[in-house]
Amino acid sequence: MAAAMTLEESWRLAIEKERESRELYLHLASMADDSATKNLFRFLASEEEKHERMLQDEFDRAFMPDM
């Protein structure tokens, strides 16, 4: 059984998953043959980037208040 994660570890994992999702969407966009599909994956990548930035900002406020 895996050990329980701390709040900080969970938050870091969430940030990493947003980053991984963005990278996946960008990869899929590069593989797409038509512009509609490319645009969809690029849009999804940009949404993941926003999520990552939001989570990172909140993480910094919660766990690194002196920075």
Rosetta blueprint (number, residue, H / E / L):
1 M L
2 A L
3 A L
4 A L
5 M L
6 T L
7 L H
8 E H
9 E H
10 S H
11 W H
12 R H
13 L H
14 A H
15 I H
16 E H
17 K H
18 E H
19 R H
20 E H
21 S H
22 R H
23 E H
24 L H
25 Y H
26 L H
27 H H
28 L H
29 A H
30 S H
31 M H
32 A L
33 D L
34 D L
35 S H
36 A H
37 T H
38 K H
39 N H
40 L H
41 F H
42 R H
43 F H
44 L H
45 A H
46 S H
47 E H
48 E H
49 E H
50 K H
51 H H
52 E H
53 R H
54 M H
55 L H
56 Q H
57 D H
58 E H
59 F H
60 D H
61 R H
62 A H
63 F H
64 M L
65 P L
66 D L
67 M L
